[in-house]
Amino acid sequence: MLDSEYRITDKQVAQYQQDGHILLDKVLDAAYIPPYQEAIEQTVSVRNKETRALKDRDTYGKAFLQTTNLWQHNGVVKEFVTAKRFASIAARLMGVERVRLYHDQALFKEAGGGITPWHQDQHYWPLATNKTITMWMTLADISAEMGTLRFASGSHAEGYLGDIPISDESETQLRAFVERKGFKLGQAAVMTAGSATFHSGWTLHSAPPNFSDRMRPAMTVIYFADGARVSELDNKHRVNDRDHWLPGTEPGDLATTRLNPLLG
């Protein structure tokens, strides 16, 4: 299944490139989810070190349990993260021949978890390209009350909006920007296990709290176009990301470390 083709139409490509995001059903059929969900959850349980109660965390800490680079620690998760099926979708939507892995991350929003503030993912990424994309797949059937992503359609065309990391300040500043610009908001009311959104690194997005009594289990994989180079390290988060996901590189180098395999 993970090596099979998922058909993307020209209309879907046009929609993604116009809106900067798209929802796709059955990116992985729900029947295939359980072994990958089990492996992801097991790896999260071992590697996530958050022990504070929700009430004792800041806004970022309340948003989700974030665990990265799972593919390096579990062979089943590696099959999922490096799947040709997912990478080919990313390449097709971006209009590139091949993509490389940037990194994966599990984003589990706990029952009662807080908002995910408005932000741009690529604020964190030292990649000198606009051809970046995140697959955000739910591992269970979820609804908007559990925190499906909310996108500002077309906001990717604005490019980099500055040094605005995820925080209370980004929620206030970028929410006001979204309202001022009048972007249409896109949010899935429901998502079935194995469905996924794909969004550009520049697309503004957020998520409401998890008002349910269940965990919202999401697994993400971030891709960039093969041939991209390392950008200037112009904020501390990009320095940190370079050290973690592009080790040994300097601005201007090709982004081709051992942690960035060619996929698809």
Rosetta blueprint (number, residue, H / E / L):
1 M L
2 L L
3 D L
4 S L
5 E L
6 Y L
7 R L
8 I L
9 T L
10 D H
11 K H
12 Q H
13 V H
14 A H
15 Q H
16 Y H
17 Q H
18 Q H
19 D H
20 G L
21 H E
22 I E
23 L E
24 L E
25 D L
26 K L
27 V L
28 L L
29 D L
30 A H
31 A H
32 Y H
33 I H
34 P H
35 P H
36 Y H
37 Q H
38 E H
39 A H
40 I H
41 E H
42 Q H
43 T H
44 V H
45 S H
46 V H
47 R H
48 N L
49 K L
50 E L
51 T L
52 R L
53 A L
54 L H
55 K H
56 D H
57 R L
58 D L
59 T H
60 Y H
61 G H
62 K H
63 A H
64 F L
65 L E
66 Q E
67 T E
68 T E
69 N L
70 L H
71 W H
72 Q H
73 H L
74 N L
75 G H
76 V H
77 V H
78 K H
79 E H
80 F H
81 V H
82 T L
83 A L
84 K H
85 R H
86 F H
87 A H
88 S H
89 I H
90 A H
91 A H
92 R H
93 L H
94 M H
95 G L
96 V L
97 E L
98 R L
99 V E
100 R E
101 L E
102 Y E
103 H E
104 D E
105 Q E
106 A E
107 L E
108 F E
109 K E
110 E L
111 A L
112 G L
113 G L
114 G L
115 I L
116 T E
117 P E
118 W E
119 H E
120 Q L
121 D H
122 Q H
123 H H
124 Y L
125 W L
126 P L
127 L E
128 A L
129 T L
130 N L
131 K L
132 T E
133 I E
134 T E
135 M E
136 W E
137 M E
138 T E
139 L L
140 A L
141 D L
142 I E
143 S E
144 A H
145 E H
146 M H
147 G L
148 T L
149 L L
150 R E
151 F E
152 A E
153 S L
154 G L
155 S H
156 H H
157 A H
158 E H
159 G L
160 Y L
161 L L
162 G L
163 D L
164 I L
165 P L
166 I L
167 S L
168 D H
169 E H
170 S H
171 E H
172 T H
173 Q H
174 L H
175 R H
176 A H
177 F H
178 V H
179 E H
180 R H
181 K H
182 G L
183 F L
184 K L
185 L E
186 G E
187 Q E
188 A L
189 A L
190 V E
191 M E
192 T L
193 A L
194 G L
195 S L
196 A E
197 T E
198 F E
199 H E
200 S E
201 G L
202 W L
203 T L
204 L L
205 H E
206 S E
207 A E
208 P L
209 P L
210 N L
211 F L
212 S L
213 D L
214 R L
215 M L
216 R E
217 P E
218 A E
219 M E
220 T E
221 V E
222 I E
223 Y E
224 F E
225 A E
226 D L
227 G L
228 A L
229 R E
230 V E
231 S L
232 E L
233 L L
234 D L
235 N L
236 K H
237 H H
238 R H
239 V H
240 N H
241 D H
242 R H
243 D H
244 H H
245 W H
246 L L
247 P L
248 G L
249 T L
250 E L
251 P L
252 G L
253 D L
254 L E
255 A L
256 T L
257 T L
258 R L
259 L L
260 N L
261 P L
262 L E
263 L E
264 G L
